[in-house]
Every structure is written in structure tokens, then in C-alpha cells.
Amino acid sequence: MAMKQLPGYADLTKRLRFSPEQGRIWRDSERCVLLSQSALTTLRSQLVVQLGLARARRLFWDMGFAEGARCAVEAKELRPDRGFLEAFAVGPQAHALTGFGWTEIETLDSDSASGHFHGSFVVHDSIEAAVHLATDGVSADSVCWLQTGFASGFASSFAGQPIVMREIECQGMGDGACLLHAKPEAEWPELDDVEKSVPPQMLANSQADRHEFVPGVSAGYHAVRNMIERAAGTDASLLFLGETGVGKEVFAKMAHRASLRKDAPFVALNCAAIPEGLIEAELFGVAKGAYTGAVASRPGRFELAHGGTLFLDEISMLSPLAQSKVLRVIQEGEFERVGDTRTTRVDVRLLAASNIDLETAMEAGHFRADLFFRLATLPIQVPPLRQRREDIPGLMEHFRAKYAQRHRRKVAGFTARSINALLMHEYPGNVRELERMVERAVLLVNDGEAIDLRHLFLGSDRACIRVGLALTNDGRVSGAEVGGEKAQSIGHLLGLLRQNGEGLKAVESMIIKAAPEAARGNVAQAARDLGLTRRQLASRLEKIGR
């Protein structure tokens, strides 16, 4: 069968920038490095020796999957007005651009509405195969782990469902080229642990806990998970920080399941949901006769969590008195029930979360400094969903399966335009917003049909699409034209410049000054937004006397 013709590489290559004087290479605003074949050979060999073959393969496959998922999100933006094949070709072409080998698309057949996805891809001159052949000779098994992980991650994110790319032939096995076959995860008769979309070591035993697990492949997700795993064998307090809806409680449950207390209770309390007058009773319990109606003693959350983990969400909402009592439990491991004089001892690991900046609250006198420093043994910042878009396809499928089972519905998957809308949405409500959107869609879609735009967005509710992009009426992603309010703003700016007799340099100074403020004081982010290094931005700010 004739190979499908791929588009040119110009839109990909122009994203690369080199600055040898500064020792930097960028792809857009992301810094990259060149890795020689000899360095990759050493890295791979050492990882196989130190981790073992199975764990090394898992590591490389996961790395490839995460990069492929990120690349798929970018593909929607890079070729917004192009057909399916040209947009999908970003994956194979980006893979080639990094020097891992060049790909021909032999067959590619996809229908997102029915969940159908079949493809066949020939990869020539694989560097992974070359590395393996140089060190270990011909293998009995396929050896291109990064390559298959990247291809699986890209296809899964692009199609909005778990797709597994498997090497049917491999140069490392003595074949002339690497042949990858792609189809949905459920259609493969047998998958090993590496190929499964959810890493098995992070899943709990019960079906209920499996629905609480939220998958992720982004760098931000892995940074959080790595921090949790570092503290897994300890009783260190963890403080989860991030916007509302990013999944702080889900990560707290992950920390509990990874801990030595995993077989003991996990107890959660949302401090913002309890009236101030009742919060102490909820935390520490009530003694019989403590107040009118207290006809029996009642344990609080600390007692219920004895031997296990207590998670206090929105801990900033605790009153000063409650904060002092929580601090005592952390320090001394004891407390008194409301209305009691007897001391109760407990053994609890405390996890906490806040959607506001606790350091700012501490400086304003709203949060105790001693409690903050006790809690912040290991602060973990959970990024918002708009900063980890490569996690969206996995989350979509996770919530679809969860709510289809809960509401006893048969949902085929997602249409292409619904996938585009969900990938481009800004998510002010983060993961919680995505979850509610998918649950709503599961309830509205007819049995056996795929989720479409009309099931996700109702009435005046519209997708909040990223700046610089637009969603056409038929659901395609397109480049947003400068018009409307944006054109008026630019016209207004030019009018002010003419009025004041200023030119382009004044505009540049205004942008340079505004960038750190727009990035909420994060100078590194402001520099990335402007396509500069941090040092370059600092130098320009200094020149204009900020």
C-alpha cells in the first residue's frame, strides 16, 4: 500500500531557536538539550543495569508517553485549519525532528464518534534500535521503548481514548525497519503492565478506590507524584497547595495509599464546610453532657483517623483557637474532646490543603506561623489543569468510564469536535469542572452514541478557548483572527501613542513592565511568555528603570 504523503516541516522547524553564546536551545519557550548517541547508550545501559530490564523499559515508555501526549495537544494548535492526517502528522514529524528516526504513515483510519482507530506506521533508522544493536546485539523482543511510548501517548491524546502502539517488527530484532500497529487499548487481546494506560503500582485494591484514581502524564503531575513517593515511607506532613478543583484531595488519597498507613483509615474534613461553632466538635469530638443534646460521647475526626491519615481541606478556614488545638495534636499527639477534661492520645499522619497562599495569610495575621511551619514540612504545589493539558485526554476517558458505570449508560466515546473543545478549554474550575462536564454529557448522550459539543456545553454555556485560538461551528480548532475587542484595544493603543508622540520602543517598555505583573510576580514565567531568558528580562527591566 502506498505511504501517505506528509506535509512539510517548516512550521515545526521554525519553532526551534539556538543561542550557542548562552548555551541554550529552545522549542518555543521550552528549553531543550542535544543528547548524543553515545550519551543515550550510556544512559540506557546504566538504567538497565541499575533498575533491571522491566523497570528501565517502564521508565522510558512513560517518558515517551508523556512527551507524546504533550505533543498531541500542541498539534491541535500548530495546524488548526488542516485536515486530520496533516494535524496527526505532527507526532511522527516531531519525533523525526528530535533525531529518533523518520516515520511513514502506511495506514491511518479513525472515527472518534465510534471509537474506531487503526493505524500502521513504519519507522526508519531508529536510534533506540541502533543503541541496542551496538551494545547487546540482536534482541528477541522489540527495543524501541521511548518510540512506542511516544506514539501511544500522542495517539491517545489526539484520539481522546487509550491507544496502544505496539512494535510488530523492530530493527533491534533484525528487521529492516520498525513497524508499529495502533488500535484502542481494549482491542488488543493481551497487554503487559507497561502498555496499560494506568500505571498498576498507583492503583488501589478496591473498585471504589480505582474510581478515585486520577491519571496523569504531564510533568506537573509527575512532579506532584514524585514528591508523594519521596515521603511514602515517612509520617511527614504534606501541604497541598493549588487552585480550587485541581484535585488536592485525590492526591492526598494517593499519598495515603502509598504510605505505611495504607491499611488504616483515611479520614477527610473540609474545614470550609463546617460552621465555626462546630469545627472543634468535628475535629476533636464531644464528651457526654458537654452541651444540651449531647446525650452520648462522640469521637471526632482525629480519633476516627487513629493509626491512619487525616486530611484537612481548606485548612485556612480554621479559627485561631482551632488552629492552636490542631498544632497541639501535631506536636504532642493528644487533645481533649469538647466538654471533657481527659486527654486522648492519637497517632495520626496529618495532610492539609489550601487554595489560598498561606504565607500571605500568615503575614496578614489570619494563619498561625507556627502551624504553617509544622504543616509545610513538604509543600506540594498542584498545577492548574490549563498548565498540564496533556493530562486532559486521560481524565476525559477516566471520567467517561466512571460515570458510564455509575449511571448505567453506554457511551461510545467522544466526537472529534468535543475532543478539540475539551483540549482547548481554559478550565477555570480545573479538574472538578472537567469531571462535571463529562458526567453531564454521560447523562445527556443517547445510549451507544459518542459525547458531542451539545452534551458538554448547554444554552449560553460556551467553551472558553485559549487565547489565539478559536473553535469553528463544526468543531475544528482554528487560529483566532485579530478582531473585535482585540482590534479595538490595538487601535486604542496606537491612538494613544500618536497622541503622545511615542513609538515602538514605548510599546516594548510597556510590555516588558507588564509581563511580570501578568505572571503574578513569577519572573521566570514572564520571561518564557516573552520568549526571553530570565537574565534578558531582568536586564531589560533594569534598563527601563522598573
Stockholm file with secondary structure:
# STOCKHOLM 1.0

chainA/1-546         MAMKQLPGYADLTKRLRFSPEQGRIWRDSERCVLLSQSALTTLRSQLVVQLGLARARRLFWDMGFAEGARCAVEAKELRPDRGFLEAFAVGPQAHALTGFGWTEIETLDSDSASGHFHGSFVVHDSIEAAVHLATDGVSADSVCWLQTGFASGFASSFAGQPIVMREIECQGMGDGACLLHAKPEAEWPELDDVEKSVPPQMLANSQADRHEFVPGVSAGYHAVRNMIERAAGTDASLLFLGETGVGKEVFAKMAHRASLRKDAPFVALNCAAIPEGLIEAELFGVAKGAYTGAVASRPGRFELAHGGTLFLDEISMLSPLAQSKVLRVIQEGEFERVGDTRTTRVDVRLLAASNIDLETAMEAGHFRADLFFRLATLPIQVPPLRQRREDIPGLMEHFRAKYAQRHRRKVAGFTARSINALLMHEYPGNVRELERMVERAVLLVNDGEAIDLRHLFLGSDRACIRVGLALTNDGRVSGAEVGGEKAQSIGHLLGLLRQNGEGLKAVESMIIKAAPEAARGNVAQAARDLGLTRRQLASRLEKIGR
#=GR chainA/1-546 SS CCCBCCCCSHHHHTTEEEEGGGTEEEETTEEECCCCHHHHHHHHHHHHHHHCHHHHHHHHHHHHHHHHHHHHHHHHHHSTTSCHHHHHTHHHHHHHHTTSCEEEEEEEEEETTTTEEEEEEEEESCHHHHHHHHHHCSCSSCCCHHHHHHHHHHHHHHHTSCEEEEEEECGGGTCSSEEEEEEEGGGSSCCCTTTSSSCGGGCCSSHHHHHHCCCCCSHHHHHHHHHHHHTTTSCCCEEEECSTTSCHHHHHHHHHHTSTTTTSCEEEEEGGGSCTTTHHHHHHCBCTTSSTTCCSCBCCHHHHTTTSEEEEETGGGSCHHHHHHHHHHHHHSEEECBTCCSEEECCCEEEEEESSCHHHHHHTTSSCHHHHHHHTTEEEECCCGGGCGGGHHHHHHHHHHHHHHHTTCCCCEECHHHHHHHHHBCCTTHHHHHHHHHHHHHHHSCTTCEECHHHHSCTTCCCCBCTTEEECTTSCEEECCSCHHHHHHHHHHHHHHHHHTCCHHHHHHHHHHHHHHHTTTCHHHHHHHHTCCHHHHHHHHHHTTC
#=GC SS_cons         CCCBCCCCSHHHHTTEEEEGGGTEEEETTEEECCCCHHHHHHHHHHHHHHHCHHHHHHHHHHHHHHHHHHHHHHHHHHSTTSCHHHHHTHHHHHHHHTTSCEEEEEEEEEETTTTEEEEEEEEESCHHHHHHHHHHCSCSSCCCHHHHHHHHHHHHHHHTSCEEEEEEECGGGTCSSEEEEEEEGGGSSCCCTTTSSSCGGGCCSSHHHHHHCCCCCSHHHHHHHHHHHHTTTSCCCEEEECSTTSCHHHHHHHHHHTSTTTTSCEEEEEGGGSCTTTHHHHHHCBCTTSSTTCCSCBCCHHHHTTTSEEEEETGGGSCHHHHHHHHHHHHHSEEECBTCCSEEECCCEEEEEESSCHHHHHHTTSSCHHHHHHHTTEEEECCCGGGCGGGHHHHHHHHHHHHHHHTTCCCCEECHHHHHHHHHBCCTTHHHHHHHHHHHHHHHSCTTCEECHHHHSCTTCCCCBCTTEEECTTSCEEECCSCHHHHHHHHHHHHHHHHHTCCHHHHHHHHHHHHHHHTTTCHHHHHHHHTCCHHHHHHHHHHTTC
//
